[in-house]
Amino acid sequence: MSVRVKRIYDKPLKTDGRRVLVDRVWPRSLTKEEAHIDEWLKDIAPSSRLRKWFGHDPARWKEFKKRYAAELEGQREKVEQLAQKAGKRTITLLFGAKDVEHNNAVALKEFLERVA
């Protein structure tokens, strides 16, 4: 499985493979044409409640990953479909957050690697 993580604001590259936005809300100041996404999976993004609770606070990172994993278990079919796509070609999980270490795309990548 080949899964990468990248800010949606970073320049798209051919090596990105399938570009999948995994945020619930559309990134600010970016048009759909500029985003160059192949798919937008809002349903597997963290719930609004969890996203707001986390607030990109690194002190809450470990608990966020635990709670997000529980939410992803409820979306198991969609997560498995994403894992199957990653088994066939590179996918890049796109996110809008400024913090490149503590965001839902990183947590989703870790989850995918555990369940695959």
C-alpha positions in Angstrom: 0.0 0.0 0.0 1.3 3.4 -0.9 -0.3 6.3 1.0 1.2 9.8 1.2 0.0 12.9 3.1 0.2 16.4 1.8 -1.2 19.9 2.4 -3.7 20.7 -0.3 -2.0 24.1 -0.7 1.2 22.4 -1.8 1.9 22.1 -5.6 0.3 19.0 -7.1 2.8 16.5 -8.5 2.4 13.6 -10.9 3.9 11.4 -8.2 0.9 12.2 -5.9 -1.1 9.5 -7.7 -4.8 9.7 -6.8 -5.4 12.9 -4.8 -8.0 12.5 -2.1 -9.2 15.4 0.1 -10.0 14.0 3.6 -11.3 17.2 5.3 -15.0 17.7 6.1 -14.9 21.4 5.1 -13.5 22.8 1.8 -10.1 24.5 2.2 -10.2 28.3 2.4 -9.3 30.4 -0.7 -8.9 27.5 -3.0 -11.0 26.7 -6.0 -11.8 23.2 -7.1 -9.7 23.7 -10.2 -6.7 24.8 -8.1 -7.1 21.8 -5.7 -6.6 19.2 -8.4 -8.4 16.5 -6.4 -9.7 13.2 -7.7 -12.0 12.6 -4.8 -13.4 14.3 -1.7 -14.2 11.9 1.1 -15.9 14.1 3.6 -17.6 11.1 5.2 -14.3 9.7 6.6 -13.1 13.0 7.9 -13.4 13.6 11.7 -16.9 14.7 12.9 -17.3 18.4 13.3 -17.5 17.8 17.1 -14.2 15.9 17.2 -12.5 18.4 14.9 -13.5 21.3 17.1 -12.6 19.5 20.3 -9.1 18.7 18.9 -8.4 22.2 17.6 -5.0 21.0 16.3 -3.7 21.0 19.9 -0.7 18.7 19.9 -1.4 17.9 23.6 -4.7 16.3 22.5 -3.1 14.4 19.6 -3.0 10.9 21.1 -6.6 11.1 22.3 -7.7 12.6 19.0 -6.2 9.6 17.1 -8.0 7.2 19.5 -11.4 9.0 19.0 -10.9 9.4 15.3 -10.1 5.7 14.9 -13.4 4.9 16.7 -15.2 7.1 14.2 -13.4 5.4 11.3 -14.6 2.0 12.6 -18.1 3.3 11.9 -17.1 4.0 8.3 -15.3 0.7 7.8 -16.6 0.0 4.3 -15.4 3.4 3.0 -12.0 3.0 4.7 -11.6 -0.4 3.2 -12.4 1.0 -0.3 -9.7 3.6 0.2 -7.2 1.0 1.3 -8.0 -1.1 -1.8 -7.3 1.9 -4.0 -4.0 2.5 -2.2 -3.1 -1.1 -2.9 -3.5 -0.6 -6.6 -1.7 2.8 -6.9 -0.3 5.7 -4.9 -2.9 7.8 -3.1 -2.2 11.2 -1.5 -4.4 12.2 1.4 -4.9 15.9 1.2 -5.6 18.2 4.2 -5.9 22.0 4.8 -4.4 22.3 8.3 -1.1 24.2 8.8 0.2 21.6 11.2 1.7 18.9 9.0 2.3 16.4 11.9 -1.0 16.7 13.9 -3.9 16.4 11.5 -6.6 14.0 10.4 -4.8 12.9 7.2 -1.8 11.7 9.2 -4.1 9.9 11.6 -6.0 8.4 8.7 -2.8 7.2 7.1 -1.8 5.5 10.4 -5.2 3.9 10.6 -5.1 2.6 7.0 -1.7 1.1 7.6 -2.9 -0.7 10.7 -6.1 -2.2 9.1 -4.6 -3.1 5.7 
